[in-house]
Amino acid sequence: MVAPETRVMVKIPSYEEVLEEVKVEVLRLVGEKVVEFRREQFHTWFGIPWHREKDASGIILYPRCAESSGFERRGERKRCFHTRYGRVESALLQVTCRRCGYTFSPFVGFF
């Protein structure tokens, strides 16, 4: 009697496919670390979102009115930026100037 034969087909990804997956994962981690860093800095300077416990007076100047009269922490906007290696998804954390009421992100120039 002949024993049945079993064949297993395994597709091994190419070097380029593996490299692309690694690149995507690294870019995702970079985006997460950037947001984590920004949140830590914002918490230190401005406190938690939508609270007035800290205002960062004197730490930053708002470029529109050139004042440092204090700021209130706001939420965040999702943004992505492009590098030579690909797209990184991140978020811009925002504050509102107490003098003129304009909302902006002091970390826009971070990259």
C-alpha positions as CSV (number, residue, x, y, z in Angstrom):
1,M,0.0,0.0,0.0
2,V,1.2,3.5,-0.9
3,A,1.3,6.1,1.8
4,P,-0.6,9.3,1.0
5,E,1.7,12.3,0.2
6,T,1.1,15.7,1.8
7,R,2.5,18.8,0.2
8,V,2.7,22.1,2.0
9,M,3.2,25.3,0.0
10,V,4.8,28.1,1.9
11,K,5.2,31.6,0.4
12,I,8.3,33.3,1.7
13,P,8.2,37.0,1.3
14,S,10.8,38.7,-0.7
15,Y,13.5,40.9,0.8
16,E,11.7,44.0,-0.6
17,E,8.4,43.0,0.9
18,V,10.0,42.4,4.4
19,L,11.9,45.7,4.1
20,E,8.7,47.6,3.2
21,E,6.8,46.0,6.2
22,V,9.7,47.0,8.5
23,K,9.7,50.5,7.2
24,V,6.0,51.0,7.7
25,E,6.2,49.7,11.3
26,V,9.2,52.0,12.1
27,L,7.4,55.0,10.7
28,R,4.3,54.1,12.8
29,L,6.5,53.9,15.9
30,V,8.2,57.2,15.1
31,G,4.7,58.8,14.9
32,E,3.7,57.3,18.2
33,K,6.9,58.5,19.9
34,V,6.5,62.0,18.5
35,V,3.0,62.3,19.9
36,E,4.1,60.8,23.2
37,F,6.9,63.4,23.5
38,R,4.6,66.2,22.6
39,R,2.0,65.1,25.1
40,E,4.6,64.9,27.9
41,Q,5.9,68.4,27.1
42,F,2.4,69.8,26.9
43,H,1.4,68.3,30.2
44,T,4.5,69.8,31.8
45,W,3.9,73.3,30.3
46,F,0.1,73.6,30.1
47,G,-1.4,70.8,32.2
48,I,-4.2,68.6,31.1
49,P,-6.4,69.5,28.1
50,W,-9.3,72.0,28.7
51,H,-8.0,73.0,32.1
52,R,-6.5,76.3,33.3
53,E,-4.1,74.9,35.9
54,K,-1.0,76.1,34.1
55,D,-0.6,78.8,31.4
56,A,3.1,78.7,30.4
57,S,3.4,82.5,30.7
58,G,6.9,83.5,29.7
59,I,7.8,80.1,28.3
60,I,6.6,80.7,24.7
61,L,5.6,83.7,22.7
62,Y,2.6,83.6,20.4
63,P,3.9,84.8,17.0
64,R,0.7,86.5,16.0
65,C,0.4,89.0,18.9
66,A,4.0,88.6,20.2
67,E,2.7,88.2,23.7
68,S,3.1,85.7,26.4
69,S,0.0,86.5,28.4
70,G,-0.8,82.9,29.0
71,F,-2.3,80.0,27.1
72,E,-5.0,77.4,27.7
73,R,-4.4,73.9,26.6
74,R,-6.8,72.5,23.9
75,G,-7.1,69.2,22.1
76,E,-5.3,67.9,19.2
77,R,-5.6,67.6,15.4
78,K,-4.4,64.6,13.5
79,R,-1.7,65.4,11.0
80,C,0.8,63.5,8.9
81,F,4.2,64.5,7.5
82,H,6.3,63.0,4.8
83,T,9.8,61.9,5.1
84,R,12.1,60.4,2.5
85,Y,11.3,57.0,3.9
86,G,7.5,57.5,3.9
87,R,4.5,59.0,5.7
88,V,4.4,59.4,9.4
89,E,1.1,59.9,11.1
90,S,1.1,62.2,14.1
91,A,-1.0,64.8,15.9
92,L,-0.6,68.6,16.6
93,L,-1.5,69.5,20.1
94,Q,-3.0,73.0,20.5
95,V,-3.2,75.9,22.9
96,T,-5.2,79.1,22.8
97,C,-3.7,82.5,23.5
98,R,-5.5,84.2,26.4
99,R,-4.8,87.7,25.0
100,C,-6.2,87.3,21.4
101,G,-8.1,84.0,21.6
102,Y,-6.3,82.4,18.7
103,T,-5.7,78.7,18.8
104,F,-2.4,77.4,17.5
105,S,0.2,74.6,17.9
106,P,3.7,75.6,19.3
107,F,5.1,72.4,17.9
108,V,4.5,73.0,14.2
109,G,8.2,73.7,13.6
110,F,9.2,70.6,15.5
111,F,10.0,68.8,12.3
